[in-house]
Amino acid sequence: MNRFLRELLTEGISGQVFHGAAAAVACGSGPARHSAFAYAGVLNSRDRLPVTADSLFDLASLSKALSTALLCFSLFAEGNMSPDSRLAELLPDEKIPPDKAGITLRSLLSHSSGLAAYQPWFRDFAPAQNQDSKARLLRLILNEPLAYAPGSCCLYSDLGFILLGHLLATLTGKDLATNFREQVTLPLGLDQALFYCPAATERSRCAATEACAWRGRVIQGEVHDEHCWLLGGAAGHAGLFGTAAGVLRLCGAILDGWLGKAADGCAWAAFLPEALRPQLPGQTWCMGFDTPSVGASSSGSCFSPASVGHLGFTGTSFWMDPERELIVVLLSNRVHPSRDNTRIRQFRPFFHDALWSSQMVLGDLPLSSL
């Protein structure tokens, strides 16, 4: 399986989908889980350093599911707030506009809050990280007119998850990176494989992303997303860096918790059965996680409808199928050197369907029989 995965990644490189990528696949659960890994390409087009098991990728919006959502679930499980808690109740000291006072955490997590998808506000900021930029960005979100009536539909929104990250920091008195380390990675022994804001000594391990005109440099070892960078590199919608093995192991813990199996020290696991189901009729979004779109999913055509996953703008993704106990992780730097390269859209479903149709085996289990 490792060889087959590498062949698929090499095909992505030859097709100019990305410069470098890492993939991981696992099936089974707990101690019986079988895993395979593959790495191909280079971390950047300048130094040509190869992708290895230690390579870190900017996970982009995988942060929404793997960090922000899990941290919310911890607070739900501990009884510190509920999915139906409203912004005005949770942030009484802040001036929440009347149209947003009744927005619930459930609607923010399921992208049904009424908030717009995105605004390119960073263009009006100097490329400098400071408290004034953070406060200004938060106020822009709160003052942004709603795009639709809350709860009437789902519209994927960075703005909603930036608010969630701010809310988590306010309620806990700890920054997002500290919360993530304490609630997620330390209990699982993953603090060296998944984290925010890589240290300068770690930057050579990071896959390069875009040649950023706004910051005036090729981005490597700092977050690609401009608004997350303005917020200090750790935000509710982006900021996580990780290895393929780290993402796979966290997804394994999520899958185990979802299936009712032990996840020691992880309060968030208790809330997963409720969270990982679509929240609005006819919509794909769960709390923090997506489900396959019928006929047009990045997961291809073979994952069951009960599956959940997420995509990252930089070229990252994971999908988990609880019926087959299957996890597939694909990390790449498709935005290097430009986000205009969108070949990943065709490659993702090809990659997943190729795994399903192959006759290769993972451990003792043929993928074609899962």
Secondary structure, 3 states (H helix, E strand, C coil): CHHHHHHHHHHHHHCCCCCEEEEEEEECCHHHCEEEEEEEEECCCCCCCECCCCCEEECCCHHHHHHHHHHHHHHHHCCCCCCCCEHHHHCCCCCCCCCCCCCEHHHHHCCCCCCCCCCCHHHHCCCCCCHHHHHHHHHHHHHCCCCCCCCCCCCCCHHHHHHHHHHHHHHHCCCHHHHHHHHHHHHHCCCCCEEECCCHHHHHHECCCCEECCCCEECCCCCCCHHHHHCCCCCCCCCEEECHHHHHHHHHHHHHHHCCCCCCCCHHHHHHHHHCCCCCCCCCCCCCCECCCCCCCCCCCCCCCCCEEEEECCCEEEEEECCCCEEEEEEECCCCCCCCCCCHHHHHHHHHHHHHHCCCEECCEEHHHC
